[in-house]
Amino acid sequence: MAFVCLADFQAFAKDNLPKSTWEFIEGGADECITRDENISAYKKIRLRPRFLRDMSVVDTKTTIQGSEISFPVCIAPTGFHCLCWPDGEQSTAKAEAMNICYVTSTYSSCFYDDIVAGAPNGLRWIQLYVQRDRKITKKLIQKVESLGYKALVLTVDTPALGNRLQDNRNRFSFPALLSTKNIHVPIEENSESLLSVSSIDSSTSWKDIAWLKSITQMPIILKGILTREDAELAISHNVQGILVSNHGGRQLDTVPATIDALTEVVNAVQGRIEVYLDGGIRTGTDVLKALALGARCVFLGRPILWGLTYKGEEGVRQVLNLLKKEFYRSMVFTGCRSISEISQDLVQFSKL
């Protein structure tokens, strides 16, 4: 079976996952407006190609937090990979052999030790939900730091769970044998929403950045920032990066698509810390557009799960390789011989 674009992996996953699992992965909050605009917003951005620039040598490498990656696409944190493939996150992590970064979720369905053992040389960051029991959070951070994780990605947009209508209709629940292996998470079913992950601390605030800094040497990245005001607060709290994210449109509906929010955040940051983006990346030209508008690199969520569903580790590699080839081609057509040559001059916004 020849898959020639990410949509082919999506179609395979839709046909081969249980309906309720598929709708859990693909679902968004309320009317799914933000989820859909994450993708459609890229179609409103046009590229301005440049030619006759000697494209015989093109270098896709870049760095994030000082670590080199082979191209500016990394793996975003998503939970419960065992829904898609028996070995779950262990298979996902092995795709790090492509020399990219994998952000492991707090709610991984594999033990962190096993994830590291399967890909001992990979670049890994850890995504964090602060738990109500702070001792659990501290223990988790110390554990992953001892395992060689290189950055802490604090998700800031989950003081409550988004209203995911399709999951509510399906009364979705996780299989009995599936659990979060690294922390005990009480997952409760109720009449109003699909799940209540009651261990997440909704009181988490800016003052907790100092506490996190006191218990780890890892750089801190804030995931979920969408506004100038919060970007400026992030700077004032001395974090090392911002991941512009709307949780794949799964939290608050009708917030901006991440590519639309990116410019506001980048303008506020003014190059003082690195800015990344997730949400809606489906082609190599999407990656180029995000970099042109100021992202250091992008993170891929749902497409990784599609690849995992297809062929485990090999499926994830195929997704990433396909995107890398598309990104390389987009650099060639726009006259960019290195990442440093990608600039805002490459894009214009359509009036359509």
N, C-alpha and C positions, 0 to 999 in steps of 0.2 A: 504494500500500500504506500503510495507516494504522497506525502504531505508537503504541500508547496507554500503554505501560509499558516499563520496561527489559527485562522478560522477552521482549518481542517482538523486540528487537534481539539478545538472546541466542539465541533460536530461529533467527533468520536466519543468524547467524554459524555456529551448529552445522551448519546445512544447507548452507552455502556454502564453508566452509573444508575443506581436506583433513583427514581423520579424525585423523591424527597431530598436525597443527598445532593442531586444536581441543583435543585432549587435553593437549597441552603447555600451552596457555593456561589451560585450566580445571583442570589437575591440582593435586593437593596432595601432601603428604608422607604416606607410609605408608597408614593407613586413611582419610585425609582427614577425620578427626574435627574438627580445628580449622578447616579450610576450611569445612566445613558449619556449624559452630557460630558462625562469624563472622556468618552470615546468620540462623540460627535464634535466636540470643540476643536479637535485637531484638524478636522476637515475644513474649518474656517480659516486656517493658516496656510498661506501659500509660500512656496520656496522660491528664492531668487538665484537661479544657477549661475555659476561662473565657469568659463571654459578657457582652453589654451593655457593651462597652468602647470603642465608636466605632472601628471598623476601616476607616474610609474612606480612611486613608492608612497604608500599611505599607511600611517601608523594610528591604530585605534586605541592604543594604551592611554591610561590616565591614572591618577591616584585619588584615593579617598582616605582622609585622616592619615596621610603619609604612607599608605600601603598601595602598591601598584596593582592594578587590575587590567585584564587584557582588553576590555572594552567597557564603555560606561553603562552597562546593564547588569544589575545584581538581583538577588532573590529577596523579595519582600517577606516580612513575617506573616505567615498564615498558620492557623492551628489545625490540629487533627488530620495530618496527612495520611494516617492509616485509613481514613475514609476512602482514599483514592487508590492506595497500593498497600499490600500487606506489610512491607518494610517501612512504609511511611517516610518520616524525616531522615532516616538512615540512607535511603535511596536518594532523596533530594540533596543531601549534603555531599554525596559523591560527585555531583555535577560541579562542585567547587574545583575539581581538577582542571576546569577551564580557566582557572585563575580569575575568579570573580569572588564577590562576597555573598555569603548566605546569612540572612538575619533570622535566627531561630526564635520561634514564638515561645512565650511563657507557657502557652498551652500546647506544647508539643506532645504528640502521642508516643514518642520514643524517649528513653532516658538520654540526657545530655552526654553521659559517658559513652553510650553506644554511638551517638551521632559523631562524636569526636573520633572514636576508635575507627569508624568506617572511612573517615577522611581526615587523617591526623595533621596534614599539612595545609588544610584549607583555611581561608580567611573567614572568620565568623564573628558576627555581632549578635548580641542578645536583645530581644524585645522584652520590655517589662511592663506588666500591669502591677502597680503598687497594691499589695494586699492589705486588708484590714489589720491582720496580724503582722506588724512590721518585722517581727523576728523571722517570719517566713521569707519576707522580701530580702532581708539582710543575708540570710543563709543562702538563698538562691543566687544573689549577686556574688557572694564569696565563692560559691561552688563554680560558677561559670568562669570567673576570673582565674581560678586555679586551673581550669581546663584550657586556658589560653584564649578565651574570647577577648576581642580587641576593642569593643565599644558597647555602650549601653544605650539602647534606643527606647526612650520612655514614651509610651503612647499616652497622649494627653486628652484625647477626644472621647473618652469612655467613662464619664461620671455616671452614665446610665446606658442601658442597651437600646439601640435603635429599634424602631417599630417595624419589624420585617413581616409584612402581611402574609406573604406566601408561606413562610414557616409557621405562622400562627394557624393558617388554614390547614396545613399538613400535620399540625401537632407534632412537629419534628422533634425527635429526641435522639440522642446518640446511642449507638449500639451498646448493649450491656458490657461487651468485652473491651470497649474503647474507653480510655481514661487519660487524664493528664498525668504523666508518669513522674514529673519532677516536683509538683506541689499537690497537696490535697485541695481540690476545688469542689465545693458543694454546688452542684448544678441542679437547680430546682425547676420543675415544670409548673406553670401556673396558667390561669385562665386568660391573662391579659397579653402575654407574650410567649414567644417560643421558649426562651430560657432566661433564667435570672442567674447570672454568674455572681452570686452574692458575696464572694470573697474580695471583689475589687473595691478598693477604698475610694468612695465618692468624695471624701473630704480632701483628697490630694490637691495641693495648691503650690504656688510658686515658692513658698517657704520650704517645701520639701526638696527643692534642688540642692540647697545647702546640706541637708541631711544625706542625700545620695552622694554628694561630693565627699562627705566625711567618711564614707564606708567603701569607696572604690577609687582606684586610680584610672579606671577606664574613662575615656572621653564620653560626654553625655550628648546624645542627639535627641531632640524633641520631635516626635512624630505626631502630626495632626495640626500643625500651625497653618492658618489660612489668611491671616490678616497682618497689616502693618503694625498694629498696636501690639499684638502678641509677639511678633518678630522682634520688636524693639525691647520688649520685656525679656525675651530670650537672651538678647545681647547683654542686657544689664545684669542678668543672672549668670553670665559667664559660661554658658554652655558652648559646646564645640561644633554644633551643627543643627540644622533644621531640616526635617523631612516634610515637605509640603504634601499633605495627604488629607483626604476626606473619608478615609476608611473604606475606599471602594464604593462610596455612596451608601454605606450600610448604617450610618449613624443618623445625622440630621439631613433630611432631604431638602433640596433647593439651595444648599450652599453652592458656591461656585465650583465648576470643574477645576481640577488641580492645575491644569495648564493655564487657565484664566487667572487663578490666584497667584501663580508663580511670580509674575512681574512685580506685583505689589510687595511680596515678601523680599524678593531680590533687591528691589529699590531701597527697602528699609535697611537691609543688612549691609549694603554697600561694600561687599567683599570681605567683611570682617570675619565671617565664619562661612563654612561650606553649606550650600543649600542643595538639597536633593528633592526628588519628586517621585510619587507613585500614582497609579490610577490612570487607566485608559490607554496605556501603551500597547499597541497591537502591530506596529510596523517599524521598520528601521527609520523611516522618515519621521515618525512620531518621536523617536529618540533624538534625532537631529534637531527637531523643532524645540524640544525641551532644553537641550543644551544651548541652542541659540538664544533662548530666552533666559538663560542664567543658571540652569541646573548643572551641578557638578556631575551627577549621574542619575539614572532612573532605577527604580525598583519594580520588579515584575511580580504580580500576585496571582490572579486567577490563571493566566496562561501556564504557570508552573504546575498548577494542579491538573490542568488538562494534559500536559505532557506526562506527568506522573501516572495518570489514569491509563494512558496509552501503553507505556512500556517502562514504568518505573524510572530508574536512573537514566536509561537510554532515551526515554521519552523526554525527560527534562533536558538532556544534552541536545536533543534534536531541536527543541523549541529555542534554546539559547543560540545554537549554531545558525539556525535559520535567521534569527533576529540579527545576529552578528554580520551575516552576509548582506542582509538588507541595509544595515547601518553603514557598512563599508561602501556599498554601492551608492548610497545617498551622499556620503562624503566625496566620492569621486565626481559625481555629477554637480556638486556645488563647489568644487575646487578647493576642498579642505584636505590638506596633506597630513594634518595632525589635529588633535583635539583643540589645541590652542588657536587654530585658525577658524574655529566655529564661532560666529558672532551674530549679534542681532541683525546685522546687515543682510543676513541670509533669508529673513522672513518678512512677510507683509501680511496684513490681515484682510481677508476677503470682505467685501461689502454685502455679500449675499446673506 
